[in-house]
């Protein structure tokens, strides 16, 4: 009995607990009570839900409802995790009115994969299918045309029922469900659409305006911001379902992909905008690198996310959005530190936007409960950031506008400056059309054409072609300018308004497609004076300034042309003329009188030559005449006429009458002549021969003319000597002078040699006579002294050893004061001791110019130099002259020495010369010592020094280094 009581007590307790639990459960699931006056009822805590197998039907659900553990929603909005299963949701509704109610169930999640609704009677006996929809169902095929899922249902008066909703989705599920009265729902929808349209319009306007600003300021930050705004617009309308309601109506499922695509593109554009707007360069390494990584990640999200599950795309997108927002804030703070324009407003904008993003992400991830704030925080934050950031952009625009205005003002000042320069330029500047119509011109252009103003010039409707003397010149200029683009320095002759002809240099540029059409822009310089000067220079380059006839250069040019034209039947004649007694007039009356004589005499000779040939002045008093196609007697007649005219000419100066003559060399110019140098040389030689034979005569050159050939050969030698001096083709040798009786420091004589053009060695006997005849010895003496002294300076050890070096000096050098100065400067320049040098002078030259020779010897003997009289016995051979020549050495002519062993007279001469020299106090040097026997005989006679091949043969000077 007791056990039964306990069993009953326990059973009753469990029954009570079960009833309490059931009551509690029922109490926790309130009923949505609807009435006629209610237009909207939010379903939240009335909801129970359960995750079930996707294959579970409504019938199976109702049948096993008591065994299913339903969960109750405690939030304002039902939030469910992503699942591969289906969610069943139920809530109870009751019509508390006394009439039927027609209502809409609005499930405000536009991107649900699938949703099915049922209306079940309170006792579960009746199931009414309300409808089925999903993202793949176009809005036109839904029971109510709307972006959300709207299901109509009806409740009878006082009816209570239960609504079941089956949902499947591969993303986060937030199901804000409301029950609407139809008209109220439509009004709310209209209002929402209007608000979204307004906000969308603002975003699109911001985007387009950014592009418009970009076209003005060329800042790509505005392009990126425009792209960002457009991408955000597409992202938002896809997220909220307006896209598949109004735009891509037939493919609503595209919204899921477009949300992620444009979210990624918006974030990528935002990264680029940050880099450009905040002026982040590669030197900001870490910030720049981070933004580049986020840029690439955003693009990967946009284009490669189709290969991952939708829930993963959503999670990656939300994480990336948060990272980009915080990174934007960070780089904005850095930009504020760097004092970038607009960075503060940029920072404020992204703080506001980031708050909206965080609220949206928190709500979608279930961390923040759904509310009006969560629904519109994202959009409102974005709009606020648009306003702030766009204000920053507009600040940039205002700054750019200020800079543009400043630049325009500066440009205007520069324009005014350039306009002033253009108007007051020295060069004439102008613009014309292709056909020559003048469009504009500066002051210099107007003055060049002798007009007063540009208006006066334009009023006459003057065409540029009217100013050209040759109209084809302008046509050619325009053609070249169009082909090449520019023409520089085109010269043409113009006729000015006053009728005067001028030369101009034109620079022209062809410029197509201007406001004046295709134009020619040019500048002009008046080069009339330049042309006149050029003509004068051309005349001066070809004519003699004194006489006005051709000069030597032009004459040689014409002679060369004539020589090239020579053929077997074509020959010419060259007359080479040298005035006789002209120096008398110059020396007596002065150079002015000589110039007047030349001009007057030139006029006389030019009248004779006339058009039969070409006359030219070749030098001071030398003239040339080229008689083309005229040879033999005909040429001789003209030469004779010239000689007679000159011979009969009388020059009067200061009541004095002078006569002159002319020596003429006549040479036939034919194909046998090789060059004009050869022809002129032969003609000059023929002229010299005429002068040698008595002056004032004509000498006609023939191939058998020995005098001319000899003189011509000498002239060739002179040419070779001059070239050798220019090309430094001389070299020095030495020959020892040996003391016979007593030991002394070694002496030697310098000998000069010439090297031919082909490297051959030319002995002095082949070039010194010509050099003496044509006054080249002084130049050779200078070469010897300069090179030997330079060699001594480079070899100081030899300078210490040498006793004396004998250097030959020519007569012209002894008589030339400038040569004395040159030698003195050489001693000082190279620091050569005077006592080391002995100058050798020949007996004949010393006696011929005795006074100048004595002055030279005195000058250098006082400084320490010694002198030697060379070749004594071959000249005047007067012992009397020896008393007056203060020389130290007497060189006995080798002509006596070489035969002294076999010729008693030569032996006596050597002995006599040696005795006289000893008596005067001179030392003797015997030349041409070619055997030991001669040397022994000289020693017996008492001669001091010996020189010759037995003693030493000449050697190059560098061999002295080894002594």
Buried (B, 14 or more C-beta within 10 A) or exposed (E): EEEEEEEEEEEEEEEEEEEEEEEEEEEEBEBBBBEEEBBBBEBBBBBBBBEBEEEBEBEEBBEEBEEEEBEEBEEBBBBBEBBEEBBBBBBBBBBBBEEEBEBBBBBBBBBBBBBBBBBBEEEEEEEEEBBBBBBEBBBEEBBBEBBBBBBBBBBEEEBBBBBBBBBBBBBBBBBBBBBBBBEEBBEBBEEEBEEBEEBBEBBBEBBEBBBEBBEEBEBBBBBBBBBBBBBBBBBBBBBBBBBBBBBBEEBBBBBBBBBBBBBBBBBBBBBBBBBBBBEBEEEBEEBBEBBBEBBEBBBBBBEEBEEEEBBEBBBBBBEBBBBBBBBBBBBBBBBBEEEBBBBBBBBBBBBBBBBBBBBBBBBBBBEBBBBEEBBBBBBBBBBBBBBBBBBBBBBBBEEBEEEBEEEEEEEEEEEEEEEEEBBEBEBBBBBBBBEBBBBBBBBBBBEBBEBEEBEEBBEEEBBBBBBBEEEEBBEBBBEBBBEEEEBEEBBBBBBBBEEEEBBBBBBBBBBEEEEEEEBBBBBBBBBBEEBEEEEEEEEEEBBBEBBEBBBBEBBBEBBBEBBEBBEEEBBBBBBBBBBBBBEEBBEEBEEEBBEBBBBBBBEEBBEBBEEBBBBBBBEEBBBBBBBBBBBEEEBBEBBBBBBEBBEEBEBEBEEEEBBBBBBBBBBBBBBEBEEBEBBBBBBBBBBBBBBEEEBBBBBBBEEEBEBBBEBBEBBBBBEBBBEBBEEEBBBBBBBBBBBBEEEEEBBBBBBBBBBEEEEEEBEBEEBBEBBBEBEBBBBBBBBBBBBBBBBBEEBEEBBEEBBBBBBBBBBBBBBBEEBBEBBBEBBEEBEBBBEBBBBBBBBBBBBBBEEBBBBBBEEBBEEEBBBBBBBBBBBEEEEEBBEEBBBBBBBBBBBBBBBBBEEEEBBEBBBBBBEBBBEBEBBBBBBBBBEEEBBEBBBEBBBBBBBBEBBBEBBEBEEBEEE
